[in-house]
Amino acid sequence: MSAFIQKKVNICKNVFLVPEVGLINNMKDNTGTKEGRKIYAGMKIQADI
């Protein structure tokens, strides 16, 4: 299972940031062993010319 949240943030007319936070949960395998989960964060900056 995975889920994420993104939000576009305008800095000025043609420049914006897109921060993202997400969760990856590997749940359990077929023997019932927990496979773990990871939380991550990142950001993209973009300038449209």
N, C-alpha and C positions, 0 to 999 in steps of 0.2 A: 504494500500500500504506500502511496506517496501523496503528499499534499503540499501546496505552496501558496504564498501570497505575494503579489506584485503590486506596486503603485507607481504610476508615472508622476513625477514631480517636475514642473517647469521651473527652470532657473531664470531664463530670459526668453526672448522671442523664439529663437530656433535651437535652444539648448535645453536638454532635460536629462534627469537621472531616473533610473528604474531600479530601486532596491528590491531585493527578493529574500524571503525567509522560507525555508522548506523543511519538511520532515520525510524521511524515508524509513519505513518500518518493515523489516523483513519477516515479521510475524514468527510463526513456528514452522519447522519442517515436518515431514510426514511421520517422524518418530516423536513429535511433541517437544523437541528441543527449541528453545528460544534462539532466534538468529540475530537479535539485536536491532537497534534503531540508530539513526544519525540525524542530527539537526544541522542545517547549513545556512549560510547567509552569503549574499553577493550583491554586487551593484554594477550597473552599466551606465555609462555616460554617452550621450549621443548629441551631435551637432548636425542639423539639417541645413545644408547650404543651397 
